[in-house]
Amino acid sequence: MHFVIVGCGAVGGYFGGRLAQHGENVTFVARGEQFQTMQTSGLTIKSIEGDVQLDKVNVLNAENITANSLETPADVIFFCVKSYQLPIAIAQLKPLIVKNTRVIPLLNGVNAADVMQEQGIARENIIGGLAKIIAEKTTTGVINHTGAKPHITLGAFTYKASVDSTSEQMSEQSVALQDEETEQLSAIAKRLKLAGISVGVTSDIELALWRKFILVAAWGALASARKLNLGEIRAQSHIAFLLERIVNEYADIARKAGVNLGDKHIKETLSFLSRLPDSSETSMQRDLAAGNNSEFDVLIAYPMILVKDLNLSAPVLTQCYQKITETSQ
């Protein structure tokens, strides 16, 4: 199975590196200094699960990709870029996507598949996915994994047939597509497991995506607006209360959007946040503080659009949105 890894930061570098370490056919896609470093020096993973030094890796320059860039077709393409980089990455990688290629976004947002379809990737090519990992790219070509066991969750999106299909056609198409996707998911998960990667296949990928999204987005919104790490949030009872409020506001958005989110999921999110180190910060928070590009549009602005469209009230999220917008101008 030929894996293509787009984006060689913490997520792409770690999981792609593990696949390559265990002999899988892996091609990385990078740009600029990252491409040059990986081309000459390979990839280094420093991890509590065991260090890896890959002196030589297959890497393509994202800016020079053609249909002939690969010797063998891509079976799986993992998109591991930031959400604001996704449209450009899709345009660059389109020449590598053929009929049997499966495209899996491992991003923080919940609408990556929609973006992919809007940019011309067929729904049948897209598989849902998310990654959980505590790691960062410390220097170019070096990934530092510091906590928790990295995990990938995969799942097929809910099938939506053409509006021109009859009920019988919809049923037949749905069953055929679900059977095909089940087989594909099993095959991909097997290769990941053989590379020592923890992986799960879920029957409700929308729920899984929203659960991660609520954690990252709600915490990131409050932390960015208040410019506080998690310990500083917890130390002030009125701000700790706001964290619980905003988590529930994001949950309300998910439920109104049709996601099967239960109270137990919210309790688990809050419990997870309570166990993180005091020094914990979100990547969006760090990016905004440094004046860099951030995932503000996907993690905060997009939910604000849903709040309006779904006729909801989200006062804490609204305050965070306004505060960040004001300070970023």
N, C-alpha and C positions, 0 to 999 in steps of 0.2 A: 504494500500500500504506500503510495507516494503522498507525503504530507508537505504542504507549503505553509510556511508560517509568515504572516504579514505583520510586521511590527516586532522589533526585537528588544523591547523593554522588559520589565519584570515578568509579565505574563508570557509573552511570546518567547522570550529568551529562556525562561525556566522550562516550560513544557516542551518547547522545541528541542532544547538541549537534552532533556531526559530521553526523548524519542531517539535522537541521534546517538546518544550514549549507548543505547540498547540495540543499535544496528538498524533502525528503521531508515527508510529512504526519506530524508528531510531536506527541503530547500528553504532557506530563509530569504526573506525579501526585506532589504533595508535601504537606507539612503544616506547620502552625505558622509560624515565622519564615521557613523556606525557601519555603513557598508565597507568603507575602506579598512577600518580596524578588523572587522570580521573576516574580510578577504585575506588579510595578511597575518592576523594573530589568532583567528578562531574565536571561541567563546569560553568564558570562565563562569562557572556557577559555584558560589560559596553557600553551603546549605547545612542546616541542622540534620538534614536527611543524608548528608554525604556530599563532599565536594566533587566537582567534575571539571576537567580541563580538556576541552576539545581544540586541539591545535589546528585542525583543518575542518572547515564546514563548507557546504555548498551554499552560496549566497548570490542573489541577484540584485542588481541596482534597480530600485523601484522606478526610476525615471527612464529606463531603457528596455522595458519589457515588451516582447512581441510574442506572437503565437508560436514562434520557434525557439523560445528561450529555454524550454524544458526538453530533455531527451525523451522522457516518458510523461504522459499526461498526468495532471494533478488529480488524485482521487479525493483528497480532502484539503480545503484551504481554510485555515484558521485566521480570522481577522482579529488581531490583538492590538489594534491601534486605539488612540483616544477617539471619542465620539466625533469630535470636530474634524478629525483627520479621515473619517470613514468615506465621505463622498469622493475625495481625491484618490484614496486607496482603491476603491472599487473601480474607478475609471482606469487606473494603472494596471489592475489585475485582470480586467475583463478578457484580454486576449488568452488567458490561461484557463478560463472557465469553459468547459465543454459539456456535452449532454450528461455525462455520468459523474461530473465533479460535484461534490457536496461542499457547500459553503457554510461555515459555522462562525458566527460572530461571538467573540468573547469580550464583550464590552460592559460598561456599567449601566447603560440605559435599557429601556424596555421597548424601544421602537426601531432597533437596528434592522430587523427584518423588513420593516416597512420602507426604510430608506433604501435598502438593497433592491426591493421590488420596484420602487420608484425610479431607480437608476438602471432598470432593465434586466436584473437577474431574475430568472424564472422562479416562481414559488417552489417548484419541485426540486430546485437545487439547494434550497435553504433548509438547514437544520438548526434548531434552537440550541443555545449553549451558554454557559456561564462558568467563570472560574473563581475560585476562592483561594487566595494566597496572600501571605504577608511577606512582601519582598520589594526590592527596589533596584533600579539600575544605578549602581554607585558611581561607576565610570563607564566610558564607552567600552562595550564588550564584556562587562563584568556585572553579573546578577548576584545580589546578596539576599538569600532567603533566611529570614530570622525567626519566624514563628508559625505554629500550626502546620498541619499536614495539608499540602496543596491538593485541591480537588477540582475536578471538572464534572459538571452536570450537563447531560445531553437530553434532548427530547424533541419530538415532532410537534410542529405547530398545528393548531386546530385547522382542519381542512375546510376550505371555502370553495365550493364549486362555482363554475360560471353561472351567471344569472340566466343564461340561455339553456341551461341543462334541465332536463326533466327530472322528476323525483327518482325515477328508476336509474337514470344515468348518473345522478349525483351519488346514489347509494353504491353503484358499481364502481365508479371512479374513486369514491372515498375508501372502500374496502381494498381496492387494488393498490392505491397509494399508501394506505396505512400498512399493508403487508410488506410493501417494498421498503418503506421507511424503517419498519421494525427490523428487517434483515440488515439494512445498512447501519442502523444504530448499533446493533449487536456486533457487527464486524469492526466498526470503528472503536467501540468500547473495548473489544478484545485486544486490539493492537495497543491501545493506551495502557491497559492493565499489564500486558507483557513488558511494557517499558517501565513498570513499577509506579505508574500514575494511578492514584485513587480516582475512580470514575463511577458515576451512577447514571442510570437512565430513568427518567421520570415520565409518567403519563400526563403530567400537567406542567409543561415547561413555562406557560404564562405565569402560573403561581410561583414557580421557582425564581423566575426573573424578577417579578415584583417584590418578592421577599428580600432579595439582595438589593434591589433598587431602593426600597424603603430604608434599609439600613444605611446605605451609602449616601443617599440623597438627603434624607431628613437630618442625619447627623452633620453632613457636610454643609447644609444650608445654615443651620444654627451656628456651627463652629465658625463658618466663614463670616457671617454677619456680626458675630460677637468677638471674633478674633481671639478665641480661647481654645486651648487643648481640652481633651476630655476630662482630665483631672480638675481643671479650673471650672468647667461646667458643673461637674458633680459637687464641687466644694461650695457652690452657691445655690441654695435650695430653690430660689425663685427661677434660676436659669435651668436647673435640673428639671424643674416642673415643665418648663417650656420645651425641653427635649422630648419629654413624654407626650406633650401635646402635639408637637409637630410630627412625631412618629404616627400618632393616631390620625392626623390630618392626611398624611400620605396614604394611610390605610383606607380612609374614607374614599379617596380618589380611586384606589384600586378596586374597591368593592363596587363603586358606582360604574366603573368601566367594565364590570362583569367578571372580575377575578374572584376565584373561590377562596377568599382570605378569611381565616377564622381568628377569634380572639387569642387562641393559643399561639398563633404565629406572631402576633404582636408581643405577647409576653416573652416569647423566645428571643425576639429581636432586642427588647429592653434588657433581658437577662444577659445576652451576649455583650451588649454595650457596657453593662456593669462590670464585666470581667476583664475588659481591655485595660492595658496599662494607662496610668494617668497622663503619660507623655503623648498618647496617641493623637494624631492629626489626620485629616483626610487629604488626599492628593489635590482635590479642588481647592481646599483651604490654602495649601502651600502655594499652588499656582497663582491664585488670586493675590496673595500677599506679596508674591514676587513680581507681579505685573505680567505674568505669562499667560498664554492661551489656557483656557480652562474648560471644564465640562459644564459650565454654568447653564448653557442653553438647554442641554439634555436633562440635567439633574434638577434644575429650578425653573427655568423659563417654560419648558414643555409642560411640567405639572401645573403651572399657573394657567396655561392655555386650557388644560383639562378642567381645572376648577371653574373657569368661565363657561366652557362648553357644557359641563355637566351640572351647572347651576348649584355649585357647592360653596360653602364658606370655609376659608382656611386662613384665619387671622395671623397665626404665627408664621406660616409660610409667606404670606403676603408681606408681613413686616420684614422678614429676612430678604425677600426679593427686592423690596424698596431700598433697604439699607445697603445691600451689595451693589445695586445699580447706582446709587448716589455716590458711594465711595470709589467706584470704578471709573467714574467719569473724569 
